[in-house]
Amino acid sequence: MAKKEINVFDSIEHSLLIYVLNNKIMYASEIARLVKEKQGTTQRRLMKLESSGFVKIKEHPKKIKNIKLFSVNWDKILYEFIKLLKEQKGEFVRIHNNIKTNIKPERLQLLNLLEDKEFIENLKSNKYLKKALSEYFTAISRIKKCSLNQALVYFTFFGNFEFTTLTHPSIRQVISQIELKKDIEKIDKKVVDNNEMKKTHDKLMKYMNTRFDNEKKKIEQIKQQDKDLDIILKFNEIRKILGMDLGLQIALNDAIEQTAFNIIINNFSKEEIDKYLKEIFLPYSLRYKGVTEEVKKEVKENMRENGINAPKPNEIKHKESIKK
């Protein structure tokens, strides 16, 4: 009986070697000691990783036979990561098509960056993305056993790169503290300004708004100067769109929505429901923004008979909505 081919991307044991290696160059004996297994076993796993492209082999500097140095092939890691993002994008669009809802044009524009060669190259070479993945792998090697596939999926779903907010140590926080120190130094020199500022709420609010505007301007300047920051912030917006199990989320939302509709038809007359659909739900619902009257009519009929349905989009409709 033939042995089953190992997919190292889904293998916890093989992935652990990648986490341990990370940004280091190591001998097989060192790696085996760190993962606490026999050197022969580690050597076989490393060769499998090398043949799959995840690990690179370098000859011993003194050309000692059968002793080699191993390192992670980041090009392969990032290739698989981008591939994963593209698969998630395809799934995202497919689910929207299946449940007959439009994707917001601005969201589609962001997702289409994953097909832009320049954006992808910039993402692959992004020093902040590589730094985040490197730190992530280092931590995983110490505290968690999981496959590379699982690790990257989790990274996409829950990695938060909101560097311009105050949710964690960030650019915004640093700018805010620097500007505040400057203000305090000014106030120390002229206390009367501080007293004047406190006299009225309006003055205080104006001061706070000016501070906020100055912080935003400084962030924009930094983004213009630091291409990698601008790219990873765009990536973060893409990650937020893809960072959920859209199928299960929509299925759950739909179940709750249908239950709500069931409550409505049990408590309101047909005339009241028709008026609600015509005057409130269809004109103001974001779900049906920009769809044709023909589709709205179809939805209205379906809602009377079967519950809440939505218009079916397609690539042409998405492209047209972007042009608008």
C-alpha positions in Angstrom: 0.0 0.0 0.0 1.5 3.4 -1.1 2.2 6.0 1.5 -0.2 8.9 1.5 1.5 12.1 0.2 2.2 14.6 3.0 0.9 18.2 2.4 3.4 20.1 4.5 1.2 23.2 4.4 -1.4 21.3 6.4 1.1 19.3 8.5 1.6 20.5 12.1 4.9 18.6 12.5 6.4 20.1 9.3 5.0 23.6 10.1 6.6 23.6 13.5 10.0 23.4 11.8 9.2 26.6 9.8 8.2 28.4 13.0 11.4 27.3 14.7 13.6 28.3 11.8 11.8 31.6 11.0 14.5 34.1 10.2 17.4 32.0 11.4 19.9 29.7 9.6 20.3 26.5 11.5 21.7 22.9 11.4 19.3 20.0 11.4 20.8 19.0 14.8 19.9 22.4 16.3 16.3 22.2 15.0 15.9 18.6 16.2 17.0 19.7 19.7 14.5 22.6 19.8 11.5 20.5 18.6 12.6 17.6 20.8 12.6 14.8 18.3 15.3 12.5 16.7 17.6 14.2 14.2 16.8 11.6 11.5 13.1 12.5 11.8 13.8 16.2 11.6 16.1 15.7 8.7 13.4 13.8 6.7 10.9 16.6 7.5 13.4 19.3 6.4 14.0 17.5 3.1 10.3 17.3 2.5 10.0 21.0 3.3 12.8 21.7 0.9 11.2 19.7 -1.9 8.0 21.6 -1.3 9.8 24.9 -1.5 9.3 26.1 2.1 12.9 25.6 3.2 16.2 26.5 1.5 19.4 24.5 2.0 22.9 26.0 2.1 26.1 24.1 2.1 28.2 24.0 5.2 30.7 27.0 5.1 33.6 24.5 5.4 32.1 22.1 2.9 31.8 19.3 5.5 29.9 16.4 3.8 26.3 15.8 4.8 26.1 18.8 7.1 23.9 21.5 5.7 22.3 24.7 6.9 18.6 25.3 6.6 16.5 28.5 6.3 12.9 29.5 5.6 12.0 30.4 2.0 10.0 33.6 2.6 9.1 33.8 -1.1 7.2 30.6 -0.8 5.5 31.5 2.5 4.3 34.8 1.0 3.3 33.1 -2.2 1.0 30.7 -0.2 -0.3 33.6 1.8 -1.3 35.6 -1.3 -2.8 32.5 -2.8 -4.9 32.1 0.3 -6.1 35.7 0.2 -7.1 35.2 -3.5 -9.0 32.0 -2.7 -10.8 33.9 0.1 -11.6 36.7 -2.3 -13.0 34.2 -4.8 -15.1 32.5 -2.1 -16.3 35.9 -0.9 -17.6 36.9 -4.4 -19.0 33.4 -5.0 -21.1 33.5 -1.8 -22.4 37.0 -2.6 -23.4 35.7 -6.1 -25.1 32.6 -4.5 -27.1 34.6 -2.0 -27.9 37.3 -4.6 -26.4 40.4 -3.0 -24.2 43.2 -4.3 -20.7 43.8 -3.1 -20.2 47.5 -2.3 -18.1 49.1 -5.0 -15.4 50.3 -2.6 -15.1 46.8 -1.2 -14.7 45.3 -4.6 -12.1 47.9 -5.6 -10.1 46.9 -2.5 -10.4 43.2 -3.2 -9.4 43.7 -6.8 -6.0 44.9 -5.6 -5.3 41.2 -5.1 -5.2 40.9 -8.9 -2.9 44.0 -9.2 0.7 42.8 -9.9 2.3 46.0 -8.5 0.2 45.8 -5.2 1.1 42.1 -4.8 4.8 42.7 -5.3 4.7 45.5 -2.8 2.9 43.3 -0.4 5.4 40.5 -0.8 8.3 42.8 -0.1 6.5 44.7 2.7 8.8 44.9 5.7 6.0 45.3 8.1 4.1 42.3 6.9 7.2 40.1 7.1 8.0 41.5 10.5 4.4 40.6 11.7 4.6 37.1 10.3 8.1 36.5 11.7 7.1 37.6 15.2 3.9 35.5 14.8 5.8 32.4 13.9 8.3 32.9 16.7 5.4 33.1 19.3 3.7 30.0 17.8 6.8 27.9 18.1 6.7 28.6 21.9 3.0 28.4 22.7 0.9 26.6 20.0 0.9 23.6 17.7 -0.9 24.3 14.4 -0.3 23.9 10.7 1.0 26.8 8.5 -2.4 26.8 6.8 -4.2 27.3 10.1 -1.8 29.9 11.2 -2.2 32.0 8.0 -6.0 31.7 8.0 -6.1 32.9 11.6 -3.7 35.7 10.7 -6.1 36.8 7.9 -9.2 36.6 10.1 -7.9 38.3 13.3 -4.7 40.2 12.5 -5.3 43.8 13.2 -3.1 46.4 11.6 -4.9 49.5 12.8 -1.6 51.4 13.3 -3.4 54.8 13.1 -5.8 54.3 16.0 -5.5 54.2 19.7 -6.4 50.6 20.1 -2.8 49.6 20.8 0.7 51.2 20.7 0.4 53.2 17.4 1.4 56.1 15.2 -1.6 58.0 16.4 -0.8 57.6 20.0 2.8 58.7 19.5 1.7 61.8 17.6 -0.9 62.6 20.2 1.6 62.4 23.0 4.2 64.5 21.2 1.7 67.2 20.3 0.4 67.2 23.9 3.9 67.7 25.2 4.3 70.7 22.9 1.0 72.1 24.1 2.0 71.7 27.7 5.3 73.5 27.1 3.5 76.4 25.5 1.0 76.6 28.4 3.9 76.5 30.9 5.3 79.6 29.2 2.0 81.4 29.1 -0.5 80.2 31.8 -3.1 82.7 30.7 -3.7 80.7 27.5 -4.6 77.7 29.5 -7.0 79.6 31.7 -8.6 81.1 28.6 -9.0 77.7 27.0 -10.8 76.4 30.0 -13.3 79.3 30.1 -15.7 77.9 27.5 -16.7 74.5 26.1 -16.5 75.8 22.6 -12.9 76.9 22.9 -12.0 73.5 24.3 -13.8 71.6 21.6 -12.1 73.8 18.9 -8.8 73.1 20.5 -9.5 69.3 20.5 -10.7 69.3 16.9 -7.6 71.2 15.8 -5.4 68.6 17.6 -7.3 65.8 15.9 -7.0 67.4 12.5 -3.2 67.9 13.0 -2.8 64.3 14.0 -4.7 63.1 10.9 -2.5 65.3 8.7 0.7 64.0 10.3 -0.5 60.4 9.7 -1.2 61.1 6.1 2.3 62.6 5.7 3.8 59.5 7.2 1.8 57.2 4.9 3.0 59.2 1.9 6.6 58.9 3.1 6.4 55.2 4.1 5.1 53.1 1.2 5.2 49.9 3.2 2.9 51.5 5.8 0.4 52.6 3.1 0.4 49.1 1.6 -0.1 47.2 4.8 -3.0 49.6 5.8 -4.6 48.8 2.4 -4.0 45.1 3.2 -5.6 45.5 6.5 -8.8 46.8 4.9 -8.8 43.8 2.6 -8.2 41.5 5.6 -11.2 43.0 7.4 -13.4 42.3 4.4 -12.2 38.7 4.1 -11.6 38.2 7.8 -14.8 36.2 8.6 -16.5 33.0 7.6 -18.8 34.9 5.2 -20.9 31.8 4.4 -21.8 31.0 8.1 -22.2 34.7 8.9 -24.6 35.3 6.1 -26.4 32.1 6.8 -26.9 33.2 10.4 -27.9 36.7 9.4 -30.4 35.3 6.9 -31.9 33.0 9.6 -32.4 35.8 12.0 -33.7 38.1 9.2 -36.2 35.4 8.1 -37.4 34.9 11.7 -37.9 38.7 12.0 -39.9 38.7 8.8 -42.0 35.8 10.1 -42.8 37.9 13.2 -43.8 40.8 10.9 -46.2 38.7 8.8 -47.7 37.2 12.0 -48.4 40.7 13.4 -49.1 43.0 10.5 -51.6 43.0 7.7 -50.7 42.5 4.0 -51.5 46.2 3.3 -49.2 47.4 6.1 -46.4 45.1 4.9 -46.7 46.3 1.3 -46.6 49.9 2.4 -43.5 49.2 4.5 -41.7 47.5 1.6 -42.6 50.3 -0.8 -41.9 53.3 1.3 -39.2 52.2 3.8 -37.5 48.9 3.3 -36.6 49.0 -0.4 -35.9 52.7 -0.8 -33.6 53.0 2.3 -32.1 49.5 2.8 -28.4 49.5 2.1 -28.8 45.9 0.9 -30.8 47.1 -2.1 -29.0 50.4 -2.8 -28.5 51.0 -6.5 -30.5 48.0 -7.8 -33.0 48.3 -10.6 -36.7 48.8 -10.1 -37.2 45.5 -11.9 -35.2 43.6 -9.3 -36.9 45.5 -6.5 -40.3 44.4 -7.9 -39.0 40.8 -8.0 -37.8 41.0 -4.4 -41.1 42.5 -3.3 -43.0 39.6 -4.8 -40.6 37.0 -3.2 -40.9 38.7 0.2 -44.6 38.3 0.1 -44.4 34.6 -0.8 -41.2 33.3 0.7 -39.5 35.8 3.0 -36.6 38.2 2.3 -34.6 37.6 -0.9 -32.0 39.8 -2.6 -31.0 40.7 -6.2 -28.4 38.5 -7.9 -25.2 40.4 -8.9 -22.7 39.6 -11.5 -19.2 40.8 -12.5 -20.7 43.2 -15.1 -23.0 44.8 -12.5 -20.1 45.1 -10.1 -17.9 46.8 -12.7 -20.8 49.2 -13.7 -21.4 50.1 -10.0 -17.7 50.9 -9.7 -17.8 53.3 -12.7 -20.7 55.1 -11.1 
